[in-house]
Amino acid sequence: MKKLTCISVAVDYSDFLCWSILENKNSFDQWIIVTSTKDIKTKELCDNNNIYCLQTDVFYENGIFNKYAGINEALKLVDSDSWVLFLDADIILPNLFKYVLERISLDEKCIYGIDRVNCIGLEKWVDYIYRRDSLYQNWLLHSSGFPLGARLVHYFGEARDEGHFLGWRPLGFFQLAHKGAFNTYPQNTIGADHCDLEFVRHWERKNRILIPEILGIHLESVGASKGLNWHGRKSLPFTLNQTVGLGTKFKYFWYKLKVKYQKIRFKLVKSC
C-alpha cells in the first residue's frame, strides 16, 4: 500500500473522537476529519493532535444534515493514487491495523470491509483499555465480551432489485477502496444512511472483500437506538455516569495520566 488517506465525518462527535484519535491517529498517512464551522471542540481536538480538520457547512445546504456532502468535500483533497478509508468517528481500530494492511494483497479493483463489536458506554470502554489488547492475543481473535455488530447481507436485494441476490455489503463505518476506482461518493439521500449502500453498488459481490484479521470497536452511547444520529447528533454524551464505582474511576484517571505521560515523553524526545 503506497498511501492511505482516512476520511471521518465528526460533526458534534468530539466526545467519541477524543478516544478514537488517541487509538487511530498513527494508522494513516493522512487523516481528514470533517465537521461544521460551529464545531469548535472538534477543531481544537484536531489541532492538538496535528490532524487536518476540514470545517464546512455543506452538510446543511439542503436544510437537513447530509453526511455524504461532507465526504465529497474531503475527497477533493485526496490524491488519485491513494487508498481511501471511510471511517466513522466512533470506530476504534486495533493497533495491528497498519501491520495487517501492509501484509495482505489489496486489489485496487475491490472494496474492503471489516466486522465490529459494540462497546456501549464509556464505563465499558475504560474497562477494556485498562486490560488492553485482550482482543488480539497473538493467534486468537475474539470479541472480548463485546456483542458482535451485525453484517448487512441482502439475500434478495432491495425492493428495486426484484429478488436478485446482492450478498454482503460493507457498511459505511469502514469502507476501504482505491481512489482510482471511483470519483465521488453518492449523496442523493438525506441524513447519514443508505448512501453507503449505494456506494458499494459500484463493486460486484466478487470484488467486495471482508478482512477477517481486523475487528473494529464501535463506541456507542448508552440508550442509543438504531439510526438515532442519522440526521445529526442526538445521542447522550459519551461520558461516565455519576454512579460508576471507584474501580472504574481509577481506571479512567489512570488512562488519562498515561496519555499525559506519553505526550510529555514525546515532546522530550522531539526536543533532543
N, C-alpha and C positions, 0 to 999 in steps of 0.2 A: 504494500500500500504506500503510494508516494505521498499523499496528502489527505488529511481528514479534517473536514470542517463540520462543526456541530452547530445546529440552529435550534434554539429553545425560545418559545414564547412564554413570557413570565409576567403577565400583567397582574399586579397585586398579589404576587406569589412569593414575596421576599421571605416569608416565614418558612416556606419549603426550600427556597433557593439557597438560603444561608447554610443548609445542610448539604444539598446536592453539589454546591460549588466546592465545598471542602473535599468531598469524595471524588468528584469527576474532573476537576479543572486540569489535571495533568494527563488526561486521556486523549486530548485532541491537539492538532496543530493550530487550530483556530476555533474559538467558541464565540458565536454571535448570539447575544441574549437580547430579545426584542420585547420592548414594553412601551407603555404610553408616556406622553410627555409629563403627565401628572404623577407618575410613579417614581417619586424621589428615592424611596427606600431601596428599590431595585437598582437604580442608577448608582447610588452610594455603595451598595454591596459589590457591584461590578468594578467600580473604581478602586475599591480597597483590595480587590483581588486581581487587578490588572487584566480584566476581561472586557472585551468590547461590548458596549451597550448601545443598541440602536433604539432611540426613542422616536416614536411616530404615533400619529393619531389616525393612521389609515384604517385601523380596526373599526372605526366608527363612521366611516364615510357614508354608509347607507343607514345610519341611525341605530343599528343593532350590532353588537360585538361580532366581529368576524376574525377569528384566529388566523385563518389562512392568508388573509390580506397582509398580515404582518410577516408571515413566512416568505411571501413573494418579495417584500421589500428587502429582506435579508439575502435572498437568493441573488439579488443584483450585485452583491458584494463577493460572491463566491466564484473562484477561478474555474474555468471549464474543465480542467484536468483533475479536479478534486473529487474525492468521495464526500458525500453529504450525509450526515446523520441528523435526522429529525428526532429530537429527544424532548419529552415533556420535562418541565422544570422540577417535577416531584419524583423523578426516577433516579435511583442510585445505581450506578454501575459498579461491578466488582473491581478491585484493584488489579485483577488479571486481565482486564478488558483489552488493553492495548497489546499485551503479550499474546493473547489469543488471536486477535485480528492479524497480527504480523506472521502468524504460523498457519493460517488457513488460506486456501487459494480462493480469493474473491474474484468473481466473474463480473465484468463491467456490464454484462447483459442481464444481470439478475438484481433482484431486490431482496434484502435480508431483514429478518425479524428475530425477536427473542421471546422467551417466556418471562413472566414476572410473578413475584409474590406480593401480597398486600400487607403492609405494616400500618395498622390502624392506631393512630395516636402517638404522640411524642414519647409517652412513657415506654411503649414497646420498642421504639427506635433507640432510646437511651439504653435500654436493657441489652439490645443487640450490639450496639457499638462498644459497650463495656466488655462484652465477651469477644467481639471482633473475629472475623474470618471463620466463624463456625459454618458458614455456607460452603466454604471451599476447604476441604481437608485432604489436600494432595490428590487423592484419586476418587474421592467421594463428593458428589454434588447433591445437596439436599436442601430442603426449604427452611431449615432452622426453626420449624414450628409455625412459620407464617402460612396462611392459606394461599393456595396457588390461584393466580388470576386466570380467568377463562381465556381460551383461544377462540377466535372467530372463524367458524367453518360454515360456509354456505353449501350445504349438500345439494340443494335445489335452487341455488341462486337467489336473487332478489325478485321482486314482482315482475320487473321488465324482462327477466331472463327466461321466463316461461318454463321453469323447472329444470333448466340446464345446470349441471354441476359446475360450481366455481371453486370449491375447496377452501383450503386455509388461506387467509389473507392477513399479513402483518398489520397490526393496528398502528395508529399514529403516534403512540407513546414511544415507539422505537422503529424507525424505518431507515435503512441504510441503502443508499443507491449511488451510482456514479453520476456526476453532473452531466456527462455526455449522453446519458440515457433519457434525459427529459429536459424541458425548457423551464416550465413554471409549475407551480402547484395549483390544482383546481381550487377555486374559491367561490363556486357558484351556489353555495348554501350558506345560511346564516349560522352564527354560533361557532362551536368547536367540534362538530360531529359530522360524520359521513364523508366529508371531502377526502379524508384519509383513505376511505374505501374506493372512492373514485380514482385517486392517485394510483392505487395498486392495480387497477384495471389495465394499466399500460403494460403489465407483465403477465404472460401466460402462467398457468399453475406450475409448469416445469421450471420456470425462472423465479419462483418465489421460494426462498430458502430459509429454513429455520436454523439458527445457530444454537445447538443444544448445550455447548460449553459455557454459555453466558446466561446467567439468570439475574434479572434486574429486581430491585426492590422498589415498590411503589409506596411512597409515603402518602398517607390519607388521613384527613381529619376525622375525628370521632363523629359518628352520626351522619356522615356524608352519603347521600344516595346516588345512584347511577345518574349521570347527566346533570347533576346539581350545578356544576360550574361551566356548562357548555355555552352559556350566554353571558359569561362574566363571573368573577369570583363571588360566591355566596356562602361557601362552607365555613365552618368555625375555624378560628386561628389554630395553627399547629403549635400549640404551647402546652406546658404542663398543667394538669388540673391541680387546683389548690389543695386537693385532698390526697395527693400522692404521698407515699410513705417516705421515710427518711432515707431508705436504701436507694430509691430512685433519684432523690435529690442529690445524694452523694455522688452517684454515677454521672449525673448531669454536670455538676460543678467540677468533677474530676476530668471530664472530657473537655470542658471549656478551658481549664487550666493547662491541659495537654496541648491544645491548639495554640494557646498563647505562647507556650514554651517553644513550640515548633516555629512560630513566626519570629520570635526573638532569636532563635538559633540561626534561622535562615538569614536574618539581617546581619548577624555577626559574621557568618561565613562569607556573605557577599561583600562585606567591608574589608575582609582580609586581603 
